[in-house]
Amino acid sequence: MQEREARLLFRSNDLVDAKIEQTDDQKAWLIRFVDKNNYSHHLESKRSPDPRHFKTSDAALRCCLRIGFRQVEVNI
């Protein structure tokens, strides 16, 4: 799902949790959302269905804040 779709789903209370995780090579950060049915979705890039990579955890946190989350779990 893209950021715009995530914002809409958050406002309708369909997204209940956001988690920020490092990639396996520890060079980037990903955002994973959990919906009310306990399914997880990655935030996707605008140009491809691949997960969106953030260079820093701060950038990923700012994205979660824009979507509407006030509490986020960070996994290292």
N, C-alpha and C positions, 0 to 999 in steps of 0.2 A: 504494500500500500504506500502511496505517496503522502507527503506532508499535508496536502490539502484534504485528502480523504481522511487522514488520521484526525485532523482538526474537527471535521464534521462528526466522526464517530465518537470522539471524546465529548463533544457537546451533547450528543444524544445518549451519553452514559453507556456506550457499547464497549469502550476501552476502559479497563479497570486498573491496568498496571503498565509501567514502562521500565525496561531494564537496559542499561548500557553495558556492553560487553566488549572486551578486546578480541580482535581476530586471533587466529591460531598463531600467526607469525608475530603478533604483538606490535604491528606497525600501524594499525588503524582501530577505530572504534565503531561499533554497530549499535543500532537501537532496535530492541525487540519489544513489541507490544503484546499484551495478553488481553483478550476480549472476555466478555462476560460468560462465554461458553468454555472458557479455559483453553482456547486455541491461541497459538502464538503466531505473530506476523512480524516480518522485518520491514523496516522503513526502506522503501525502494528509491533508486535514483530516478530522476525525471526522464532520462533518455533511454533507460533500459530496465528490465525487470530484476536486475541484480541488486543485492543489498547496497544501500548507500553507505559509503565509508567516510568517516570523519577523521581528520588528522589528530585532533586532540579531544580529550574528554570534555573540555569546556565547550567546544563547538557542539558536541552532541547534547550537552545539558541545555544550551541556549535553544536548540531546536525543540527539545521537550518542553521548555518554557513557552515557546511560541505556540505549540500545540495546545497547551493549557495545563500540563502536569505541574504540580507543586511539590510532589514527592516522587523521587526516582531512585531505583536501586542500581548501584554501580558494582559490577563484578570484574575483578582484576584477574 
